[in-house]
Amino acid sequence: MGFPQRAQHYPRYDQKSYPLEGRKNSWQVVVSPKDEGAVWINQDAYFNLGHFDANSNVDYKMNTNGNGVFLMVVEGEAEVDGQVLSRRDAIGIWDADSVTIKTNAETELLAIEIPMAV
């Protein structure tokens, strides 16, 4: 997944619930190295969930320059740069500041953003 932000850091475990209303037609940060509403991790990684209506154009903007994103369709169907993704399909995107996703149906997405270089 990546390297810790600092050496000799002990593992940390946490659990939170995130109601659907918090991600309806928007991205909800659920894991982050700095967002107080998310589960905190000691890595430069971000996990975002979104639940989007059909026929939506959704933008995902990288939190940090040089990061890439692993985008997974949890439920539904989406299209990224002409590539159709169905339930449980995923695509990796790097060398981009943002990505536009078109939803072909009501769609739940998971975006895992990580650094592309150490």
N, C-alpha and C positions, 0 to 999 in steps of 0.2 A: 504494500500500500504506500509506503513512504518511510521516511526517517523521522524520528522524534525531533522536536524543535531544539532540544538540549539533551546532553548526555546524562546518564545516571538518573533518569526520571522514572519513578515507579508507575506501573500500570494503574489505570483508574477505570472504574466501572460505574455506569449510571443507567437509568431507565426513565423514560418520559412517555407520556401519551400526547398525541397530536391530533386534535379533532379535524375532521374533513373540512369544516368551515374555514380553517386557517390556511388552506391551500386551494380553495375553489377559484379557478381561473387565475392563479398566481403561484409563484414559487414560495415554499415555506422551508426555511433553513432548519434542519433537524440535527445536524452534527456540524460543528465548526470549531476552529481554534480561538474564536473571539466573540461570537454572538451569544449574548447572555440568555436568550430565549431557547437556545439549542443545547444539546448535549455537548459538553466541551471535550476536545481531544488535544493531545500534545503533538499534533502534526499539522502541516499546512494543507489540510483537506477539508472539503465542504460536501455535505450530503444535503440535497434538496429534493423535496417531494412537490409535485404539482398535480392537480386534478382539473383537467381542462375540457370545456365543451367541444362538441364536434365542430369541424370547420373553423377552427381558431388558428391564428398565426401566433406562435409563442416564441419570444426571444429569451435566450439564456445568455447572460453576460458573465464572463469569467471574473472572479473576485480578485485574481492576481495575474499580472502579465506573465506569460510563459507557462501557465497552467493548461491542462487539457481536461476534457470531460468525457466520462463514460456515461452514455445516455441509454437507459433501459425503459422499455415500454412494459409496465407492470400489467396493465389491462388496456384494451382498446387497440387503436391503430394510429400510427403517425408516420410522417414522411420528413426525411432530412436529406436535402440536396438530391432529390429524386429517388432516394432509397426508401422503399416502403418497409416499415417495421411493424410487426404484429405482436401479439401478446408474448411476453418473455424474450423478444428480440432486443438486441442492443447494438450500439455503434460507438466507436471511439473517435473523438474529434480533438485535434491539436493544431498548433500553428494558426490559431484564430482567436480573436478577442471575444467573439460571440457566435452564436449559432441560432438560426431560425428553424423552428419545428412547426409543421402543419399537422393538425390533428384531423384525421379522416372520420373519427368517431369520438364519442366521449372517452377520454384517455387519461390514465394515471401514469405519470412519468417519475422516474428516479434519476437524478443527475448526481454523479460522483465526480467531483472536481479535485484533481491532484496535480502537483508539480510534474513537469515533463523532464526536468533535469535536476541533478543533485547539487 
